[in-house]
Amino acid sequence: MEGDGERRQSAFYHITVQGELDVDWQEWFSGMTITVAQDKDGVVTTLKGLVADQVALRGILNKLWDLNLTVISVKCDA
């Protein structure tokens, strides 16, 4: 567990959302790679990339919320 004064280092994240997000949004999502695929439930979009810290992750998730996209999963490769 982190102490109050410690900040977590950057980590690589895979964020999957329901629906299609055009790759033109990559820059708005801090350069994360955007891939669109079909799965058993329909079209899903996965954003992959290095996220600086929890504040940056929250910003990405807020942007997805603002776009009214349903988050399916958030995975961290620490």
Contacts in CASP RR format, 6 or more apart in sequence:
PFRMAT RR
TARGET T0000
AUTHOR 0000-0000-0000
METHOD contacts of the structure
MODEL  1
MEGDGERRQSAFYHITVQGELDVDWQEWFSGMTITVAQDKDGVVTTLKGL
VADQVALRGILNKLWDLNLTVISVKCDA
2 8 0 8 1.000
7 53 0 8 1.000
8 53 0 8 1.000
8 54 0 8 1.000
9 53 0 8 1.000
10 50 0 8 1.000
10 51 0 8 1.000
10 52 0 8 1.000
10 53 0 8 1.000
11 50 0 8 1.000
11 51 0 8 1.000
11 76 0 8 1.000
11 77 0 8 1.000
11 78 0 8 1.000
12 48 0 8 1.000
12 49 0 8 1.000
12 50 0 8 1.000
12 51 0 8 1.000
12 76 0 8 1.000
12 77 0 8 1.000
13 32 0 8 1.000
13 47 0 8 1.000
13 48 0 8 1.000
13 49 0 8 1.000
13 50 0 8 1.000
13 51 0 8 1.000
13 57 0 8 1.000
13 60 0 8 1.000
13 74 0 8 1.000
13 75 0 8 1.000
13 76 0 8 1.000
13 77 0 8 1.000
14 46 0 8 1.000
14 47 0 8 1.000
14 48 0 8 1.000
14 49 0 8 1.000
14 73 0 8 1.000
14 74 0 8 1.000
14 75 0 8 1.000
14 77 0 8 1.000
15 32 0 8 1.000
15 46 0 8 1.000
15 47 0 8 1.000
15 48 0 8 1.000
15 60 0 8 1.000
15 61 0 8 1.000
15 64 0 8 1.000
15 71 0 8 1.000
15 73 0 8 1.000
15 74 0 8 1.000
15 75 0 8 1.000
16 44 0 8 1.000
16 45 0 8 1.000
16 46 0 8 1.000
16 47 0 8 1.000
16 71 0 8 1.000
16 72 0 8 1.000
16 73 0 8 1.000
16 74 0 8 1.000
17 44 0 8 1.000
17 45 0 8 1.000
17 46 0 8 1.000
17 47 0 8 1.000
17 64 0 8 1.000
17 69 0 8 1.000
17 70 0 8 1.000
17 71 0 8 1.000
17 72 0 8 1.000
18 41 0 8 1.000
18 42 0 8 1.000
18 43 0 8 1.000
18 44 0 8 1.000
18 69 0 8 1.000
18 70 0 8 1.000
18 72 0 8 1.000
19 36 0 8 1.000
19 42 0 8 1.000
19 43 0 8 1.000
19 44 0 8 1.000
19 45 0 8 1.000
19 69 0 8 1.000
19 70 0 8 1.000
20 36 0 8 1.000
20 43 0 8 1.000
20 45 0 8 1.000
21 34 0 8 1.000
21 36 0 8 1.000
21 45 0 8 1.000
21 47 0 8 1.000
21 67 0 8 1.000
21 69 0 8 1.000
22 34 0 8 1.000
23 34 0 8 1.000
23 36 0 8 1.000
25 34 0 8 1.000
26 32 0 8 1.000
26 33 0 8 1.000
26 34 0 8 1.000
28 63 0 8 1.000
29 47 0 8 1.000
29 60 0 8 1.000
29 63 0 8 1.000
30 51 0 8 1.000
30 56 0 8 1.000
30 60 0 8 1.000
31 49 0 8 1.000
32 47 0 8 1.000
32 48 0 8 1.000
32 49 0 8 1.000
32 51 0 8 1.000
32 60 0 8 1.000
33 47 0 8 1.000
33 48 0 8 1.000
33 49 0 8 1.000
34 45 0 8 1.000
34 46 0 8 1.000
34 47 0 8 1.000
35 45 0 8 1.000
35 46 0 8 1.000
35 48 0 8 1.000
36 43 0 8 1.000
36 44 0 8 1.000
36 45 0 8 1.000
37 43 0 8 1.000
37 44 0 8 1.000
37 45 0 8 1.000
37 46 0 8 1.000
38 44 0 8 1.000
44 72 0 8 1.000
45 69 0 8 1.000
47 60 0 8 1.000
51 57 0 8 1.000
51 60 0 8 1.000
57 74 0 8 1.000
61 71 0 8 1.000
61 74 0 8 1.000
64 71 0 8 1.000
END
